[in-house]
Every structure is written in C-alpha cells, then in structure tokens.
Amino acid sequence: MGFKAIYGTRDLLPEQAIRWQQLEEKVRQIMTLYNYQEIRTPIFEATELFARSIGEETDIVSKEMYTFTDQGKRSLTLRPEATASVVRAYLEHNLGKISPFVKLYYIGPMFRQERPQKGRYRQFHQYGAEALGSLDPLVDVEMIQLSVKILEDIGLEHFTLHLNSIGCDKCRPAHRQLFINFVRGREEEICSDCRVRLDRNPLRILDCKNEECIQVLKDAPMMKDYLCPECREHFDMVKKSLEGLNTKYVEEGGLVRGLDYYTKTVYELKSPLLGAQDTLCGGGRYDLLVEELGGEKTPAIGFSAGIERILLVLESKKKTAPADKRIDYFIAAMGNEAQEVAFRLLDHLRSKNKICEMDYLNRSLKSQMKEANRQRAKAVLIIGEEEIKKQKATRRNMHTGDEDEYDISEFM
C-alpha cells in the first residue's frame, strides 16, 4: 500500500482550494475594511510560550500539543493557536512603541493532537484578529461586529452570538472557590474527565458536553453574578453598545472558553448545523497576557474562527460559490512547427494577463477540443499545417460554436 495523508490531516484538491481562496479573499477584504493589518508568524515556537500563555493545566497544553526537541536540544511546539505567537511578535518587534493601539489579523494552519471529528482535524486552519492597547469596551464590540460581518458576508445564516464576562484577577478567585465547593459536593455525578478538571482547571468543567454534567451545573454559581464594579460596568457597556447596533446576543453564564488567558468579555458564534461541537468562531479579552509574557501591562482582545467548520456549514447549505476555473484561451496545435508558434502565442497572451493553456501531450484535435471543454475554455485557438501556411489561427467560441480566422500577428 502506498503512502497516505497522516491521520487527522487531509489534502485540499484544486476544486476545494478555490473555495478556500474565495473565503480567504473575503476575510482579507473585511479585515482591511476594519483597518486590521496582516501578520504572519512561524508555525512553530518555543514550547514555553504556549505553556505560559494558554495554561499548563489546559487540555491543549497537557495532552494536545505537537512538541518535539530539535538538534539544539530546544523544546519546540507546532502552534496550537495564534494569539500567543502574535503577542510574542508584538513584544519582540516593539509594535506597542510604534503605535499605542495595534490591530492585526492572521490566516493559517494550527495543530492539535485531538480526536478528529466533523469539521475538526489535527492540522486545521483559522483566521483571526487581535487588537492590543485599549481597555475601551467599544473595542470589544468592534471585534464582535467584525466576527459577525465576516460570517454574514460569506453567506452564513442561522448562527447565534453567545456572550459572557468571566471577570478579572480581582473578582475571579472568589467565584472560582465557590464553584469548586459546589462541584465537590456533586463529584460522583460528573464524568471522569470533569473530576480530573476539578483539580487541574475547574472552570473547564463548564465546557463539558456530557448531558449529566450539564444537568449538575445548572445551579452552579456563575461568574456574571460575582463581577467586581469595574468588570460589571465594562460588560454592561458591551451589551448596551451591541443593542445600539441591533446586534442580537444570548447571555450565557457558563461560557468560559478553553484558554487560561481570557479576562472579562468572552464570546462565541455558534451554528446548530455543527452538532455538539457547534462553535464557528470565538474570542475575548486577554488583558493580562502581554504582561505575563514579559511586556508592559497592555489590554487586548482577539478572536479566531475555524475555516474547515465554516466551509462545512456553507457546503451543507449550498452557500459556497461554484468553482470558476474558466480559462480565456486553449491553444490546440498540430505538428511541431504549430506547437512552436502556439508556445510563443501562449507566452504572449499570458503577458497580456490572459489565462491560457495548450496541449503538451501531442493529442489529436478531437482530444484537444475535449480537453479545452473540460477546462471550460471560453475560446480555442486552432493552429495546424494549413493555419501555419496562411499565418492564421482559427478561433472557436466554445459557447456558441462560431469560428473565425485571425492573423497570428494580430494576437502577437
């Protein structure tokens, strides 16, 4: 048996790649509209970067990262998410000194060793944005609106905005202890994974999709009821501003996200078409992360969205645009001399930004016409012995079937 793609990865064939390009182009257009600039970070980083930023007790760091030791005995990790890398780049290149408010976006692959399922792979792709430098709750609203606009503009419908505040380092400790006490009294009723989380990362229990755990947590204390005055005012302003823009949302007290660096506002855009793993896009504030990674105290907010999941929903609703592979000209040449002329003509037409192709397999005219049809050529230029003698090319309109003759010099 020959080689196959590694479990949890897949190939994007040309028909699929075109749809990805269309999505990425739309993302870039809207990011530019909101004045975000693209950043491209390395695919691997020092392992410690992710351990410190995401949290050593999270599922991602404890059991999902692809980590290896290089020849220099350094521990490196394929990036499981992009925010840590963007913050590292922000600090390394002193972007905060260049501008007090920095807006960046990215598109690229991430890597997590988790169980592949619908719309989820071990190499997966995300687009996302980060805004660093402002505490203003209106920045939270802009980030949410940006997330929503991208999904709307690519044709997604029937998704819901879920919103919560998980407080800050002042008000969170008290809630955390209350939550732990509540769950410990019901430890036998939760799943084995959540019993482990209770000791390592208690709030991750709120992310559990096990129906029994969901029932147990219905009466659990929620962070939104224990916010300090600063966090309460911030969250109220976010909600008021969203309402002012007529953006509907569901306030979900159990929404915590899966990374340790989040503070205050967190949100997700969910689609019922994805089943239990229903999140298309999610993000929130991370006001402590820049300082945690060695920088000055810098408020920030960001989001990421799963490209595979979004395309899965689009395809299920037949919202993806048809792959347009039409070429302007296919040159059908018969004979060595005709091929030489055809090749020069091909090069010239490409210099004029025409999408062109010719036959390189010495096939019959009939077979070349079939190939031109398969490639959805708008027109075919036919060059044979007779055409060479007259220095002409026959042009066939592949839509109407009409033919006319042109001097080859006219094209050249």
Beta strands, then each sheet from edge to edge (+ up, - down):
strand 1: 37-38
strand 2: 44-46
strand 3: 67-69
strand 4: 75-78
strand 5: 102-111
strand 6: 123-132
strand 7: 160-165
strand 8: 250-251
strand 9: 263-270
strand 10: 279-285
strand 11: 300-306
strand 12: 327-333
strand 13: 356-358
strand 14: 377-383
strand 15: 392-397
strand 16: 403-407
sheet 1: 1+ 5+ 6- 11+ 10- 9+ 7- 8-
sheet 2: 2+ 4- 3+
sheet 3: 13+ 12+ 14+ 15- 16+
end
